[in-house]
Amino acid sequence: MAKVKAVYTCTECGASEPKWQGQCPSCGAWNTLVETIPETVSANRYASKFEGLATTGQLQKLNTVQAADVSRQPTGIAEFDRVLGGGLVEGGVVLIGGDPGIGKSTLLLQTLCHLGKEYTAIYVSGEESPQQIALRAKRLGLDASEIQLLAEINLEKILATLQTHKPKIAVIDSIQTVYSELLQSAPGSVAQVRECSAQLTRLAKQLGITVILVGHVTKEGSLAGPRVLEHIVDTVLYFEGDQNSSFRLIRAFKNRFGAVNELGVFAMTEKGLREVSNPSALFLSHHEQQVPGSCITVTMEGTRPLLIEIQALVDQAHAPSPKRLCVGLEQNRLAMLLAVLHRHAGVACFDQDVFINAVGGVKISEPAVDLAVLLSIVSSIKNKALDNKLIVFGEVGLAGEVRPVQGGQVRLKEAEKLGFTRAIIPKANMPKGKVGAMQIFAVERLEQALSQLRSS
């Protein structure tokens, strides 16, 4: 039998090359070409399975199309609904990824048990046996009597089952274990993941089935498989959290039916994932007395304001190159802020080790925490504690100006609700009216913010 000649497929863009190369010629990514077996696929492989799916190519004016709101189906878990944009959408395809053991299967099993009481729900497992899933449901105390279970990894059998039973919601755990007989490559390869996800998405749109795909992640934390996988689905969710901690975060990076960057907070318990009603309490340390190097800020995760404690530790460097370490924040931005602090406030850290930490393991990407980071650094250098009822937010520019941030009014109201009485904010974010009994100091430059600390 003749040996099948292998090809090399890019895991980022899906392009194929006859020989291995260090860099993909199509997308320019490095070390992404993996060996695969070329597929021999029959022509018009979609026609027999999805006849009647294509509509007529009739043109129509956009102003004649009636806009209609997409109906939502609540999952019974409020934090999950928040990330989804209000609930599941009929015919929508959701991709949820995360590290092994983070709680993806647990969350979806809880969701199916709630929805299964009213709708037909199918759980397709390609990684665990039915006995393992039943044992998990028993351990979590869930009523899984209405859940239909299918232990299968063959795509054609899965599609036939969905077409026959036409469930309201179907979970595929996971997409990397599913394979199609039309392709010769192994499950989890670029071609298999792309083909299986495309077939499942097409069936979901045709029959109005809500499909949730569980995806593996690489060691870098991104979803395994071709990048086109994220383009095919309607919603992409990431499960984040440290396995040594009981708290889990779900973040939306793509959502065609809702806002992105929404955050759902859960706590892992013996009975599964439990919603956290006040997530700001997770990211605040309750010190018995005021400590230097600690500053409270407010960050926006989608439409939700979160109070987060920024901690700074500045110590004498014992090596020629001082250390700059950030946990939860961008490290390159810290170097820029230290330069601004030296140039415009006269506070030098060139011979100091600087460590910054966002309490609770949360990752902050917005620049609204710049002012809080600088004030916590100054507090650690001067060994002077800030007021534990002080809230600080604002973006700091290279010229030393304090720039406004989005949602200033919402941030102040959240801080006032949690008992904070003082605030240092950008002047452009100064509210027109009072925010409770909060004393607000509006500043335009970094020097003004530091002078407020000296006067307090």
C-alpha positions in Angstrom: 0.0 0.0 0.0 1.4 3.4 -1.0 2.4 5.7 1.8 0.2 8.7 2.2 2.2 11.9 1.8 1.7 14.2 4.8 1.1 18.0 4.5 1.8 20.6 7.1 -1.1 22.8 8.2 -1.0 26.1 10.1 -2.8 26.0 13.5 -3.5 29.7 13.2 -4.9 30.2 9.7 -5.4 26.7 8.4 -3.2 27.1 5.4 -1.4 23.9 4.1 2.2 23.6 2.9 4.0 20.6 1.4 7.1 21.0 3.6 7.6 22.1 7.2 8.7 25.7 7.7 9.5 27.7 10.7 7.1 30.5 9.6 3.8 30.2 8.0 3.9 31.9 4.6 0.2 32.8 4.7 -0.2 34.5 8.2 3.4 34.9 9.2 3.1 33.0 12.5 6.1 31.1 13.8 6.2 27.4 14.8 2.5 26.8 13.9 2.9 24.3 11.0 1.9 20.8 12.2 1.9 17.5 10.3 -1.5 16.3 9.0 -2.8 13.8 6.5 -4.4 15.3 3.4 -8.1 14.8 3.2 -9.9 13.3 0.2 -13.4 14.7 0.4 -16.2 14.0 -2.1 -17.7 16.9 -4.0 -20.8 18.6 -2.7 -20.6 16.9 0.7 -23.0 19.5 2.2 -25.7 19.1 -0.4 -27.1 15.8 0.7 -27.3 16.7 4.4 -28.5 20.2 4.3 -30.9 20.4 1.3 -33.1 23.4 1.5 -30.9 25.3 3.9 -29.8 28.0 1.3 -32.4 30.7 0.7 -33.0 32.4 -2.6 -30.5 35.1 -3.6 -33.2 37.8 -3.6 -32.0 41.4 -2.9 -33.9 43.7 -0.6 -33.3 47.2 0.7 -32.1 47.4 4.3 -34.7 49.9 5.3 -37.4 47.5 4.4 -36.1 44.8 6.8 -38.0 44.8 10.1 -35.6 44.7 13.0 -36.7 42.3 15.8 -35.1 41.7 19.2 -33.6 38.2 19.7 -35.5 36.2 22.3 -33.4 34.9 25.2 -33.7 31.8 27.2 -32.4 32.3 30.8 -30.1 29.5 31.9 -31.1 29.8 35.6 -27.6 31.0 36.5 -27.7 34.8 36.6 -23.9 35.3 36.3 -23.9 33.0 33.2 -26.8 34.9 31.7 -24.9 38.2 32.3 -21.9 37.0 30.2 -24.2 35.6 27.5 -26.0 38.9 27.2 -29.2 37.8 28.9 -29.4 34.1 28.1 -29.1 31.6 25.3 -30.3 32.4 21.8 -32.2 30.0 19.6 -29.8 28.7 16.9 -26.8 30.3 18.6 -23.4 28.5 18.9 -21.4 29.2 22.1 -17.7 28.2 22.4 -16.4 28.0 26.0 -12.8 27.3 26.7 -10.6 27.0 29.8 -7.9 25.0 31.5 -8.6 21.4 32.4 -10.5 21.0 35.7 -11.5 24.7 35.8 -15.3 23.8 35.9 -16.5 23.9 32.3 -18.4 20.6 32.5 -19.7 21.3 35.9 -21.2 24.6 34.8 -22.8 23.2 31.7 -24.2 20.2 33.6 -25.8 22.6 36.1 -27.2 24.6 33.2 -28.6 21.5 31.4 -30.3 20.2 34.5 -32.1 23.5 34.9 -33.1 23.9 31.2 -34.0 20.1 30.9 -37.1 20.6 33.1 -38.7 22.6 30.3 -36.9 21.7 27.1 -35.2 18.8 25.5 -31.5 18.8 26.3 -28.8 16.5 25.0 -25.3 16.2 26.6 -22.8 14.7 24.1 -19.7 13.5 25.9 -16.6 12.6 24.0 -14.2 12.6 27.0 -16.1 11.0 29.9 -18.2 7.9 30.2 -21.9 8.0 31.1 -21.1 6.6 34.5 -18.6 9.4 35.2 -21.2 12.1 34.3 -23.9 10.4 36.4 -21.4 10.3 39.3 -20.7 14.0 39.0 -24.5 14.8 38.9 -25.0 12.8 42.0 -22.1 14.4 43.8 -23.4 17.9 42.9 -27.0 16.9 44.0 -28.5 17.7 40.6 -31.8 16.4 39.2 -30.6 15.0 35.9 -33.7 12.9 35.2 -34.6 14.9 32.1 -31.1 15.0 30.6 -30.5 12.9 27.5 -26.9 11.6 27.4 -24.9 10.5 24.3 -21.4 9.2 24.6 -20.2 9.5 21.0 -17.3 11.2 19.1 -18.4 10.4 15.5 -19.8 13.6 13.9 -22.2 11.8 11.5 -23.8 9.9 14.4 -24.1 13.1 16.5 -25.7 15.0 13.6 -28.2 12.2 13.0 -29.1 12.1 16.7 -29.7 15.9 16.8 -31.7 15.8 13.6 -33.9 13.0 14.9 -34.6 14.3 18.4 -34.3 18.1 17.6 -33.4 19.2 21.1 -33.6 22.8 22.3 -30.0 22.8 23.6 -27.1 20.5 23.0 -23.7 20.5 24.6 -20.6 19.0 22.8 -17.9 18.1 25.3 -15.5 18.6 23.6 -15.1 19.7 20.0 -11.5 18.5 19.9 -12.7 14.8 20.4 -15.2 14.8 17.6 -14.2 13.5 14.2 -15.8 13.1 10.8 -15.5 10.0 8.6 -15.1 12.2 5.6 -11.7 13.2 6.7 -8.7 11.0 7.3 -6.9 13.1 9.9 -7.1 12.4 13.7 -9.5 14.0 16.1 -8.3 17.4 17.3 -6.4 18.2 14.1 -6.9 21.5 12.4 -9.0 20.0 9.6 -11.2 18.0 11.9 -12.0 20.8 14.3 -12.8 23.2 11.5 -15.0 20.7 9.6 -16.9 19.5 12.7 -17.5 22.9 14.1 -18.8 24.1 10.7 -21.2 21.1 10.3 -22.5 21.6 13.9 -23.0 25.3 13.3 -24.8 24.8 10.1 -27.2 22.3 11.7 -27.8 24.6 14.7 -28.8 27.4 12.3 -31.0 25.1 10.3 -32.9 23.5 13.2 -32.8 26.3 15.7 -30.8 24.3 18.2 -28.6 26.1 20.7 -25.2 24.4 20.6 -22.5 24.9 23.3 -19.1 23.7 22.3 -16.4 23.0 24.9 -12.9 23.8 23.7 -9.5 22.9 24.9 -6.8 25.6 25.4 -3.1 25.6 24.6 -0.3 26.1 27.1 -0.4 29.8 26.2 -4.1 30.0 27.2 -5.6 30.4 23.8 -8.2 28.1 22.3 -6.7 25.1 20.6 -7.4 24.5 16.9 -7.6 26.9 14.0 -8.4 30.6 14.5 -11.4 30.1 12.2 -13.1 28.2 15.0 -13.7 31.5 16.9 -15.0 33.1 13.7 -17.6 30.4 13.1 -19.3 30.5 16.4 -21.5 33.3 17.7 -20.1 33.6 21.3 -16.7 32.9 22.7 -16.3 32.6 26.5 -13.2 32.0 28.5 -13.2 30.3 31.9 -10.4 31.8 34.1 -9.2 31.2 37.6 -6.5 29.5 39.7 -7.1 25.9 40.5 -5.7 26.7 44.0 -8.5 29.2 44.5 -12.2 28.5 44.8 -13.1 31.5 42.6 -13.8 31.3 38.9 -14.3 34.0 36.3 -16.1 33.7 32.9 -15.3 36.4 30.4 -16.9 37.0 27.0 -14.5 37.9 24.2 -17.0 37.7 21.4 -20.7 37.9 21.4 -22.9 38.6 18.4 -26.0 38.9 20.6 -24.6 41.0 23.5 -21.8 43.0 25.0 -18.2 41.8 25.1 -15.9 41.9 28.1 -18.7 41.0 30.5 -17.6 39.2 33.6 -19.3 36.4 35.5 -18.0 35.5 39.0 -18.5 32.1 40.6 -17.2 30.2 43.6 -16.4 26.5 43.3 -18.1 24.6 46.2 -18.9 20.9 46.9 -22.2 21.4 45.3 -20.8 22.9 42.1 -20.4 26.5 41.0 -22.2 29.1 43.1 -22.8 32.7 42.0 -21.1 35.5 43.8 -23.6 38.3 44.4 -21.0 40.9 45.4 -17.8 40.3 43.4 -16.1 43.4 44.6 -15.7 41.8 48.0 -13.4 39.2 46.4 -10.9 41.8 45.3 -10.6 43.8 48.5 -8.4 42.9 51.4 -10.0 43.6 54.8 -7.0 45.0 56.7 -7.5 45.6 60.4 -5.5 48.8 60.1 -4.3 51.0 57.2 -1.2 49.7 55.5 1.2 51.4 53.1 1.2 50.5 49.4 -2.5 49.7 49.2 -5.0 51.7 47.0 -8.5 50.9 46.0 -9.7 51.6 42.4 -12.8 50.9 40.3 -12.5 49.1 37.0 -15.2 48.4 34.5 -15.8 44.8 33.3 -18.4 45.3 30.5 -21.2 47.1 32.3 -20.2 46.0 35.8 -18.1 48.2 38.0 -15.7 46.2 40.2 -13.7 47.6 43.2 -10.2 46.2 43.2 -7.3 46.7 45.6 -4.0 47.5 44.0 -1.0 46.6 46.1 2.5 48.0 45.6 5.8 47.0 47.2 8.9 49.1 46.6 12.1 47.9 48.1 15.8 48.6 47.7 17.3 46.7 44.8 20.1 44.3 45.5 21.1 43.7 41.9 22.3 46.0 39.1 19.0 45.7 37.3 16.0 46.5 39.5 13.0 44.2 39.1 9.7 45.3 37.7 6.9 42.7 38.3 3.2 43.0 37.7 0.5 40.4 38.6 -2.8 41.2 36.9 -1.6 44.3 35.1 0.4 45.0 32.0 4.2 45.1 32.8 5.2 47.4 30.0 2.7 50.0 31.2 4.3 49.9 34.7 7.7 51.0 33.2 6.0 53.9 31.5 4.2 55.0 34.7 7.4 54.9 36.6 9.0 57.2 34.1 6.1 59.6 34.3 6.3 59.5 38.1 10.0 60.4 38.0 9.7 63.1 35.3 6.6 64.9 36.6 6.5 64.2 40.3 10.3 63.9 41.1 9.9 60.4 42.7 12.7 58.1 41.4 12.6 54.3 41.4 15.6 53.6 39.3 17.4 51.9 42.2 14.2 50.2 43.6 12.5 46.9 43.0 8.8 47.6 42.2 6.1 44.8 42.6 2.5 45.5 41.7 -0.4 43.1 42.4 -4.1 43.2 41.7 -5.7 41.4 44.6 -7.9 38.4 43.9 -6.2 37.2 40.7 -8.2 39.5 38.4 -6.6 40.7 35.1 -7.0 44.4 34.4 -6.4 45.7 30.9 -7.9 49.2 31.0 -5.7 52.2 31.7 -8.2 53.6 34.3 -6.1 52.1 37.1 -3.0 54.2 36.2 -3.5 56.8 39.0 -4.2 54.1 41.6 -1.0 52.2 40.7 1.1 55.4 41.0 -0.5 56.4 44.3 0.1 52.9 45.8 3.8 53.1 44.7 4.2 56.5 46.3 2.5 55.2 49.5 4.9 52.3 49.6 8.0 54.6 49.1 6.9 57.1 51.7 5.7 54.3 54.0 2.5 56.3 54.5 -0.8 54.5 54.4 -3.7 55.8 52.3 -7.2 56.3 53.7 -9.0 53.0 53.6 -12.2 54.9 52.5 -10.4 56.5 49.5 -11.2 55.5 46.0 -8.9 56.4 43.0 -9.2 56.1 39.3 -7.9 57.9 36.2 -5.6 57.4 33.2 -2.2 59.0 33.4 -0.6 60.4 30.2 3.0 60.8 29.3 2.7 64.5 29.9 1.6 63.9 33.5 -2.0 64.8 32.8 -4.8 62.8 34.4 -7.2 61.8 31.6 -10.9 61.0 32.0 -12.2 57.4 31.9 -15.4 55.9 30.7 -18.3 55.4 33.2 -17.0 57.7 35.9 -20.5 58.3 37.4 -21.1 54.5 37.6 -17.8 53.9 39.3 -18.5 56.6 41.9 -22.0 55.2 42.7 -20.6 51.7 43.2 -17.9 53.0 45.5 -20.4 55.1 47.5 -22.7 52.1 47.8 -19.9 50.1 49.4 -19.1 52.8 52.0 -16.3 54.8 50.5 -16.3 58.5 51.5 -13.4 60.1 49.5 -12.4 59.9 45.8 -9.6 61.3 43.6 -10.8 61.3 40.0 -10.0 63.1 36.7 -11.5 66.6 36.5 -13.4 65.7 33.3 -15.2 62.9 35.3 -16.4 65.3 38.0 -20.2 64.7 38.4 -22.6 67.6 38.2 -24.4 66.7 41.4 -23.4 65.1 44.7 -22.8 61.3 45.0 -24.2 60.6 48.4 -21.9 62.1 51.1 -18.8 61.3 49.2 -16.1 64.0 49.1 -14.7 64.2 45.6 -11.3 65.7 44.6 -11.0 66.4 40.9 -7.4 66.7 39.5 -6.0 67.5 36.1 -2.3 66.5 36.7 -0.4 63.9 38.7 1.2 66.5 40.9 -2.3 67.6 42.1 -3.2 64.0 43.0 0.0 63.7 45.1 -0.7 67.0 46.8 -4.1 65.6 47.9 -2.3 62.8 49.6 0.1 65.1 51.4 -2.8 67.2 52.7 -4.8 64.2 53.9 
